[in-house]
Amino acid sequence: MQVSGNNSYDLVVIGSGPAGQKAAICAAKMRKKVAVIERKRCIGGVCVNTGTIPSKTFREAVLYLSGLRQRTFYGRGYAVKDQISMQDLVFRSDAVMAREIEVIKSQLRRNRVTVLEGNGRFVGEHQVEVLSDTGSTVVYGEYFVIACGTRPAHDEQIPIDGVRIFDSDQVHELQELPRELIVVGAGIIGLEYASMFAALGVKVTLLDQRPLMLDFADREIVESLCFQLRQLGTVFRLGEKVVSVGFDQERDRVFAKLESGKTVHGQALLYAVGRRANSDQLNLEAIGLHPDGRGKLIVDQNFQTAVPYVYAAGDVIGFPALASTSMEQGRLASCHIFGVAAAIPANLIPYGVYTIPEISMVGATEEQLTREKIPYEIGIARYAELAKGQMLGDDQGFLKLIFDPATLKLLGVHIIGDRAAEIVHIGQVVLAMGGTIEYFRDAVFNYPTLAEAFKVAALDGLNKL
Ligand SMILES: Cc1cc2nc3c(=O)[nH]c(=O)nc-3n(C[C@H](O)[C@H](O)[C@H](O)COP(=O)(O)OP(=O)(O)OC[C@H]3O[C@@H](n4cnc5c(N)ncnc54)[C@H](O)[C@@H]3O)c2cc1C
């Protein structure tokens, strides 16, 4: 197949989510000729259109309109708005998404990255066809970064209609706020939405066949999350397998039948049992690349696949499947392609779970250190003891430092509560520098702040030795 010079690129990126954007911009900054292929109206990927940005903005709207944090002061019945509608909540997300899309478009334009609108699929070695409403073009790439992301995993047996039974991509299209919500899947996405709806006063029942939620997180933090979600009326049914989901016309209710014989009823159901990679739509057979069962692409430490001129980054390569890590993977893939040395510092990836309350962590957990027979001590700061925690109305949050009792070296930071995902980065820096908790003891922190929790926790830890 003939490809003209105009359609030849040093790098062709498939997908404009966080991984694709950063791969493209990094290569463009190295003066490479770069194209990004993206479907119509999908610039920014899942991150901007259906995932991170809409869900986190929705959360901000929930926190503001429900007045949840203010209730500590103004009473349980306090809310900024009495009857909160889906329109009130989605309005804010739409505004932020529109602005984010403009920012991304402008960044790509400024860096002279060509955006090709359409569906990309491989048609031969180094060649991708871009199929759009206006026809098809074949582009040649010296190298490729596949950053095609994922979509919600569906099951033929689950009658998703986007109205009463919906997935996480459809939350923002709901016309009304359900009175009761069944959430199937207590992974990060399921839990985040469960907590947001619970904060709005929706009666939430959370179902998962796994007995443990968030198994990568600190147990004490997860217990506190469960406690706080129960306070908001959430019912947990963990270790319960859902065998069928349906809609009862007569009662006008959705139901989930469990293997244990129970049936859970509700007004609506969110199906959030994981995501499937979009690699099945890329005709990868044309280049001899074979994804695994869920469509994930296998890459080495440089994000290179088994086909040397094809790299992959972001959710399509699996865990941790975060926007934060995807961006960095995309950048590192381009760095490797064009011969620039770079790497993500091992074990220093922070995790943010934007439930209400928020959770964040970096470094080792107590459970991990116990398994590995590594001695440790902990220091805790409770938000209730921090002036700022009281001002914010968060009297449940806490920060836990895990450290080596012999060397005082910081090993891990775990936080639940307001702004956890922001302040965790203070710990991340100290971990990256191989620092000790003496740094927190000796440093002067702004007062009053939540960051002060690091000092309080360090003093608590040192007092135990
Ligand atoms: C509800 C939800 C909440 C989330 N919250 C957070 C959070 O708070 N923090 C966080 O870090 N992460 C969060 N994530 C995860 C985050 O959104 C993803 O990790 C991130 O978007 C992955 O980036 P990506 O570049 O791999 O792909 P994506 O963002 O999935 O983008 C892939 C793009 O590729 C395009 N594409 C696919 N196939 C083709 C093709 N054949 N041709 C052309 N284009 C194609 C798609 O249209 C899409 O736009 C959340 C995800 C969801 C679903």
The ligand as an SDF file (V2000), in Angstrom:
LIG
                    3D

 53 58  0  0  0  0  0  0  0  0999 V2000
  -15.1360    6.5530   36.4240 C   0  0  0  0  0  0  0  0  0  0  0  0
  -13.6340    6.6370   36.4030 C   0  0  0  0  0  0  0  0  0  0  0  0
  -12.9690    7.4080   37.3180 C   0  0  0  0  0  0  0  0  0  0  0  0
  -11.5900    7.5030   37.2950 C   0  0  0  0  0  0  0  0  0  0  0  0
  -10.9500    8.2740   38.2280 N   0  0  0  0  0  0  0  0  0  0  0  0
   -9.6150    8.3940   38.2100 C   0  0  0  0  0  0  0  0  0  0  0  0
   -8.9320    9.2230   39.1390 C   0  0  0  0  0  0  0  0  0  0  0  0
   -9.5570    9.8650   39.9710 O   0  0  0  0  0  0  0  0  0  0  0  0
   -7.5900    9.3240   39.0780 N   0  0  0  0  0  0  0  0  0  0  0  0
   -6.8610    8.6500   38.1450 C   0  0  0  0  0  0  0  0  0  0  0  0
   -5.6260    8.7750   38.1220 O   0  0  0  0  0  0  0  0  0  0  0  0
   -7.4710    7.8370   37.2450 N   0  0  0  0  0  0  0  0  0  0  0  0
   -8.8190    7.6940   37.2560 C   0  0  0  0  0  0  0  0  0  0  0  0
   -9.4590    6.8950   36.3340 N   0  0  0  0  0  0  0  0  0  0  0  0
   -8.6460    6.1580   35.3820 C   0  0  0  0  0  0  0  0  0  0  0  0
   -8.2340    7.0370   34.2100 C   0  0  0  0  0  0  0  0  0  0  0  0
   -9.3560    7.6570   33.6120 O   0  0  0  0  0  0  0  0  0  0  0  0
   -7.5070    6.1950   33.2110 C   0  0  0  0  0  0  0  0  0  0  0  0
   -6.4260    5.5630   33.8680 O   0  0  0  0  0  0  0  0  0  0  0  0
   -6.9670    6.9950   32.0460 C   0  0  0  0  0  0  0  0  0  0  0  0
   -7.9870    7.6720   31.3690 O   0  0  0  0  0  0  0  0  0  0  0  0
   -6.2660    6.0570   31.0650 C   0  0  0  0  0  0  0  0  0  0  0  0
   -5.6640    6.8150   30.0870 O   0  0  0  0  0  0  0  0  0  0  0  0
   -5.3090    6.1860   28.6830 P   0  0  0  0  0  0  0  0  0  0  0  0
   -4.5130    7.2330   27.9860 O   0  0  0  0  0  0  0  0  0  0  0  0
   -4.7330    4.8460   28.8350 O   0  0  0  0  0  0  0  0  0  0  0  0
   -6.6780    5.9690   27.9040 O   0  0  0  0  0  0  0  0  0  0  0  0
   -8.0950    6.6200   27.8540 P   0  0  0  0  0  0  0  0  0  0  0  0
   -8.2260    7.8090   28.7050 O   0  0  0  0  0  0  0  0  0  0  0  0
   -9.0130    5.4880   28.0670 O   0  0  0  0  0  0  0  0  0  0  0  0
   -8.1940    7.1160   26.3400 O   0  0  0  0  0  0  0  0  0  0  0  0
   -8.1080    6.2240   25.2830 C   0  0  0  0  0  0  0  0  0  0  0  0
   -8.5680    6.9200   24.0310 C   0  0  0  0  0  0  0  0  0  0  0  0
   -8.2530    6.0990   22.9080 O   0  0  0  0  0  0  0  0  0  0  0  0
   -9.2610    6.2490   21.9510 C   0  0  0  0  0  0  0  0  0  0  0  0
   -9.2480    5.0840   21.0680 N   0  0  0  0  0  0  0  0  0  0  0  0
   -9.3870    3.7910   21.4130 C   0  0  0  0  0  0  0  0  0  0  0  0
   -9.3220    3.0080   20.3340 N   0  0  0  0  0  0  0  0  0  0  0  0
   -9.1680    3.8380   19.2860 C   0  0  0  0  0  0  0  0  0  0  0  0
   -9.0650    3.6180   17.9020 C   0  0  0  0  0  0  0  0  0  0  0  0
   -9.0990    2.4050   17.3940 N   0  0  0  0  0  0  0  0  0  0  0  0
   -8.9080    4.6850   17.1000 N   0  0  0  0  0  0  0  0  0  0  0  0
   -8.8760    5.9530   17.6090 C   0  0  0  0  0  0  0  0  0  0  0  0
   -8.9610    6.2170   18.9240 N   0  0  0  0  0  0  0  0  0  0  0  0
   -9.1060    5.1600   19.7420 C   0  0  0  0  0  0  0  0  0  0  0  0
  -10.5240    6.3280   22.7640 C   0  0  0  0  0  0  0  0  0  0  0  0
  -11.5510    6.9870   22.0180 O   0  0  0  0  0  0  0  0  0  0  0  0
  -10.0750    7.1320   23.9700 C   0  0  0  0  0  0  0  0  0  0  0  0
  -10.3630    8.4940   23.7900 O   0  0  0  0  0  0  0  0  0  0  0  0
  -10.8470    6.7950   36.3270 C   0  0  0  0  0  0  0  0  0  0  0  0
  -11.5170    6.0180   35.3730 C   0  0  0  0  0  0  0  0  0  0  0  0
  -12.8980    5.9410   35.3990 C   0  0  0  0  0  0  0  0  0  0  0  0
  -13.6070    5.1060   34.3620 C   0  0  0  0  0  0  0  0  0  0  0  0
  1  2  1  0
  2  3  1  0
  2 52  2  0
  3  4  2  0
  4  5  1  0
  4 50  1  0
  5  6  2  0
  6  7  1  0
  6 13  1  0
  7  8  2  0
  7  9  1  0
  9 10  1  0
 10 11  2  0
 10 12  1  0
 12 13  2  0
 13 14  1  0
 14 15  1  0
 14 50  1  0
 15 16  1  0
 16 17  1  0
 16 18  1  0
 18 19  1  0
 18 20  1  0
 20 21  1  0
 20 22  1  0
 22 23  1  0
 23 24  1  0
 24 25  2  0
 24 26  1  0
 24 27  1  0
 27 28  1  0
 28 29  2  0
 28 30  1  0
 28 31  1  0
 31 32  1  0
 32 33  1  0
 33 34  1  0
 33 48  1  0
 34 35  1  0
 35 36  1  0
 35 46  1  0
 36 37  1  0
 36 45  1  0
 37 38  2  0
 38 39  1  0
 39 40  1  0
 39 45  2  0
 40 41  1  0
 40 42  2  0
 42 43  1  0
 43 44  2  0
 44 45  1  0
 46 47  1  0
 46 48  1  0
 48 49  1  0
 50 51  2  0
 51 52  1  0
 52 53  1  0
M  END
$$$$
